[in-house]
């Protein structure tokens, strides 16, 4: 399997080279030269095995420079009872009338990013051995909340690896911030920035493409890589859980093999829903991909108009992991739907950089509209959805999952489509206790985050995950904050180079 750059189709790398490097030197994102198929018989076979075995089978189709023994080893290390609180790893919860929540938050940081970031360190370790001449890999991460903690936990004390996470100082929830600044490990570092996630992401991308920084690292036998979903090694494991969810629906008798389903994903950076798109392209019977946004509805507007425009107000919402105006992974979709026309992608990305907007061709827009449906909801609608779901179905969901449920209900009302659906549930509600309490009409402004968790438990009886309950016992380790323009200097300081 060869991997090309979205901005230069002539670029050809192995999987280990693409994963180690993270992003192409031309600024493009690595994509597989072809999407391997999965047949109905293979899906039926996978329905009979556990999550780790499903992951190994699917990953082996893409990681052709890895041995099957290597792949089975790191999937068993990543997806086991020590790492995930559910035996199913990513279980399905039937909500009502063909509506199923795919719970992606049973890992160590209680968010969907664990599904990829528990396996990425193993992928990176073996990839570096194959492709990086045993250099120290510097994992550089920009986070809107959940990726940071999941990456820190995944790469904690990993061999020949260091990790630096930048997060918007005032743009994550208190629990997300505490998870990061209390992180244990000798090879980890965390820094806030004075700005939003887009500032952090733009800064990280610029650093990746700065030859002076690359030379300075090389002099110290180091190289950058990424744990954001711009790295194919982060995106690939997410394909697995959509196929696994379909297998579980078959196994539970909720659907028959080959039945069509819809998939709903709350998304900001477009990586999670792009993984569902790739699963569909492999052959998973997905009819419609439903993109759910909060008030920062840049993706909803793009899917509905064909114009991507980040020149708009930025909103801090109760679903902070989706507070994004520059959706990096959209580039991969555009490359694929355009027929891998790298010149078209270079033009669109140049327009975005220089003008903050671009408009796709009529054909690309028509193809996107045929596959995707998009909607958004406000914080008020999000809160009402949390309340309704709890009161009507005895299920407590977080703000991001509530956005997806609300947008799905908009879709169902608009279209009348009752095709069985999987809704990605991306975080445990206790990561956002203040917002969930407010949604239930139990204001928690007068108490700290841990008292809010306790109050939420008293009201709902829903278990507080141990990884969140124990944060208050840990001391704060990281207090650095910098301006986006000073991120380079901060990296040199944190690495001691």
N, C-alpha and C positions, 0 to 999 in steps of 0.2 A: 504494500500500500504506500503510494507516494502522496505527499502533502504539498499543495501549491499555495502561493500567496494570493489573496483576493485582489492585490494590486499588481501582480506579475505572475501570470499563469505559467511562465517558463521556469519559475523557481520549483525545485524538486527536492524535498527532504524526506527522510524516513520519519516514522512516528517518534522515535526517541530523540531525533534531532529537533523536530518541531516542538516537542514537549519541553525539552531542555531550554531551547531558545525563547519560547513563549510567544514572541511576535516577530514578524519578518523585518529585515533591515530596511525595507521600503515602507514600513509603517502598516503593511497589510496584515491580515489575520490568516493563520494557516487553516486550510480546509482539505479534506480528503479528495483525491483526484476523482474518485467515484464512491458512491454510497453502496455498501454491500447489501444484498437482499436478505430478507428473512422470510421463510415460507410458512404457510399454515401448519404444515407438519412439524416444523421446528418450534413454532409457538405452542402447539399441543404438547410437544416433548418438554418444553421449558415449564409448562404449567405443573409438571409433576415433580420438579426439583426445587431446592431452596434458593434464596436470593443470591447467595454467594456463587452458586453454580450457574445461575442465570447470568450474573455479571461476567463471569469468566468466559462463558460461551459467546456473549455479545461482544465483549472487548476483544476477543481473539480475532474477530472479523476485521478489526481496524488496526490492531497492534501486531502487524505481521513480522516485525523484526524482534518480537519477544517470543520466547518459547511458551508453550502451553503450560509447562511446569512453573515458569515465572509468573504467568498470569493467575493461575490457580492459587499460587502461594500468596500473592498480595491481595486477591479478593477474599481469601479466607482470613487474612490478617485484618482486613478493613471491616468486613461485614460479619460480626460475631456477637455473642451475648455480652462480651466484655465492653464492646463499643456501643451497642444499641440496646435500648431497654425493651424493645419488642422483638420476639422471636422471628417475626415476619420482616423485620428491618424497616420496611415501608408499608405498613398495613393499610387496608381499605376499610373505611367506615361508611356503612350505608346510612345516608341521612334521611332521604324520603324518595319514593316514586322514581327509582332509576338514577337518583343523584348520589354519587359516591365521592367521599373525601379521601384523597390520597395523602395520608399523614407522613410527611417527610421530616418530622422534627423529633424523632426518637433517639437521635445521636447525642454525643456529649455536650454540644452547645445548644441543643433544642431548636435548631433551625435547619432548613433544607440544604444549606451549604455543606453540612456534614456528609451528605450522601456522596459528594465528590471529594471533599477535602479530607476524608479519612483514608481515601485510596491514593490521592495525588502524591503524597510524600513517597509512597512505595514506587509509584510510576516514575517520579523524579529521580529517586535513588538509582534505579536500574537504568533509566535513560542517561543519567550523568555518567555512569560507568561505561556505557556504550558510546556516548557522543561528546563528552565534555572533558576528557583527559583528566578526570579526577580533580577538576577545579572546585573551589568552594562556590556553591550556588547561592546567590543572594536573592531570596524571594521578595519581590517588591509588590506591595498590595495597596490599592485604594479601596476603601470600604464605605458603603452607605449604612453599615450596621452589622449585618450577620456574617459576611464573608471574613471580616477581620478576625473575629474570635474563632471561627471555624478553622481558618488558616493557621492562626497562632497555635491552636490546640493540635491540629494535624501535624504541623512541622516542629512542634516542641522537641528540642534535643535530638532532632534528626541528624544523622551522620552527614558531615561535609556540607551542611546547610545552615544559613542564617536567614531570618525573616524580619522585615521591617513593614509595619502597617501604618498608613496614614488614614485618619478619619476626620470628618468635619466636627470640630469641637462642639458646636451647638446644633448638630444635625443628626444625632443618634439618640435613642432612648436612654434614660439613666441606667437601666439594666445592661443594655448593650455596651455602654461606656465602661461600666464597672467590670464586665466580663473581660474587656480588653486591657484595662490599666492594672488589673490584678493578675494578669497572666503569668504563670510560672514557666520556667525554662531558661537555660543559660544562653540560648542562641536567638532570643526574641527581643524585639524593640517595638515600641508604639509611640506615635506622635500625633497630636491633634493639629489641625490646620484652621486658620482663620478664613473660613469660606465654606462652600457647600461641597457635596460629593463630586459634582462636575469639575470643580476646581482641583480636587484631589486626583481625579481620574486623568484630567488633562495634564497635570504636573507629572504623574507617573509615566504617561505615554511619552512626554517630551524627554524625560530622563532616559527612558529605554532607547530613544533614537538619538541621544547625544553622543557623538563619537569621542569627545574629550572624557566624558564620564566612563565610557566603555574602556578607553585606554587606561584610565587610572585604575579601574578594577582589574584589568588584565595584568597590569604591573604587579598587583598584589595577589595574582593567581585566583581571581574571582570573576564571576560573570553573573549578569542578571537573568532571572526568569520570573514568571508571574504565576500567582495563584488565583488571579481574577479570571473570569470566564472568557477573556481574550485568549487564554491558554487553552489549546485543544484538549489537554489533559484534564482540565476542569470541566469542560463541556461534555466530553465523551461519556463519563460515568452517569450523567443525567439522562442520557438516552435510555439507559437500562431501566430506570424505575417506571417509565411509561409502558415499556414492554412487560415488565414484571406486574404492573397493575392490571394490564389486560389479562395476563395469565391468571391472576387471582380472581378476576371476575368470572373467567371460565371455570376455574376450580370450585368456586362457590356456587355455581349454577345460575349466576345472575345474567350471563350471556352465553350464547353458543359460540364456538370457534367460527371465525369469519364474520360475526356480527359487527356492524359499524358502531363506533362510539364517537362522542365529542369530547374534547379536552379543553378545560378552562384554566388559565394560568394568570395569577397576579404578577405583573412584570414591570420592571423599570429599565433594566439594561438589556432585555430581550434574550438573555441566554437560556433561561428556563423554558420559555415557549419555543425557542429555536430547537432545543433538544427534542421536543415533541414533534416538531416539523421533520427533523431527521429520522425519528422513529417512523413517522408516516411514510417518508420516502423509502425507507427500508422495506415497507410492506405492511406495517401495522395498520389495521382497518380504522383509521381516524377520518371522520367525515368533515368536521369543522374544528378549527383551532380558534378559540375565543380568547382574545387579549383583553385583560382587565387592568385598568389604570385608575390611579387616584386623581386628585385635582391637577397634578402635573401630567396632563393628558397628551403629551407630545406624540406618543405612539397611537393612541386612539385617533387623533386628528390625522396622522399620516395614513393609517389604514383606510380611513374614510374619505380622504381627499387626494392622496398621492403626493402631497407636499409635506416634507419634513422641515419644521421651522422651530429652532430653539430660541429664537428672538422673542421671548415672552417672559412674563413674570414667573418667578420661582416661588413655590409654596412649600412651607414646612408643615407636614401633615401628621396625622396619627399613625400613618403607615410609612415610616421614614425610609425603609429599605427600598421604596419605590419613588423616592423624591429625587428624580433624575431627569435631565433634559437632553443628555447626549447618550443615546442607547448604542453602545459600541457593537453589540452582536448583530444589529440590523445589517451591518455591512456584509456579513456572511450570507444572510438571506438574499440580499440584493444580488450578490455575486452568483448565487445558485440560480435564482429565477431569471437573471439576465442571460443565462446560457454560458456563464463563466467568462463574461466579457470584461477583462481587467481594465481596458481603456475607459469603459463606461463607469466602472467603480472609482477609478482614479479621478475622473471628472466630478462625480457626485461628492466624493470626500473632499476634494479641493473646494467645491462650492460651499460645503458645510463649514470648512475651516475659515474661508475668506469672507463669506456672506452670512453664515449661520443658518443657511437654509438650502434646500434643493428640491426639485420636482422630478419624479421618475417618469419614464416614457409611458404612453398610454397602454402598451402591451404589458409592461411590468405591473402597472397599477391594476389592470384587469386580472392578471394572474394572482396577485395578492388578494384582491377582493373575492376571488373564487374560493380561496382557501381559508381566509381569516374573517372573523367578525370582531368588532372592537367596541368597547364601551368604557365608561368611567363613572365614578361616584364620589360624592363629597364626603367630608368627615362626618357630617350629620347622618348621611345615608349609611355610612359604615357603622356608626354607633347603633343605629336602629336595626341594622341587620344582625349585629352581635346579640342584641336584646331579643329579637324575634327568634333567632336560631336556638338560643338557650331556652326561652319560654316554651317554644313549640316542639322542640326536638331534644331537649335536655343535653345539648351539646355546646360546649364553650369553645369559641374560636377566637383567634387573634384578629388584629385589625387588617392584616394583609389578606388572610383567608376570607374575611368578611367582604372585602372589596371584590374578590372573585365570586363569592356567592351572590352578591348584589348584582354584578354585571351579568352573571348567568341568568338570574331571574329576569333581567331586562331582555336578554336574548330570547328566552323562552316565551315571554309575553309578546315580543315583537314578531317572532317567527312561528310560534306554535309548535316548534320542533321538540319532541319528547324522546329523541334518541338517548339511550343510556349515556351518562356523562361522568367523566372523572374530573374533579376539581382539585387542583394542587393546593394542599394545605401546607403553608411554607414555614410556619413558626408556632411554637407553643404560646398560648395566651398569657402565660406568666412572664413572658419577656416584655410585655406591655401592660402591666397591672393597672396603672393609672387610667389609661384609655379604656380598658375593659371595664373597670369599676364605674367610670363615668357613663359608659354605654348602658350599664345595668341600673343606672340611677343612684349609685352609691359613691358619691364624690369622695376621693381619697387625697385631696390636696393638703390636708392637715397632718399627714403622717409620712414617714419615709418609705422607700421602695419595698423594704422587707415587711413592714407593717401592712403595706398595701397588698402584698402577696397573701399574708395571713388573713386579711379581711376578705379577699376574693375567695379564699378557701372556705372561710366560714359561711359565706353566702351561697357558694355553688357546690361545695363538697368535692370539687375536682382536684386531683392530686397535684401538689407542687413538685416538679421534677427536682431530684436531688442536686444536679449541677447548678440550678438556679438558687435553691434554698441555701446552699453552702457558700455563696459568694461573699456574704457579709463577714465570714470568718477570715477572709484573705486580706492582706495589707495592700495598699496601692503602691505600685512599683514605678509607674511611668507618668510623668507630669509635663513632659515637653510639649510645647505648642509653637508653631511657626507660621509665617506667611507662605502662601503658595510659591512665591518667587524664591524662597529660601529652602525649598525641599532638598535641593542638591547638596547644599552645605550641611543640612541636618543628616543626610545619608553619610557623608564623609565623617561627620562627628560620631555617629552611632557605630560606624564600622571601624573607626580609629585609623583611617587612611588619609 
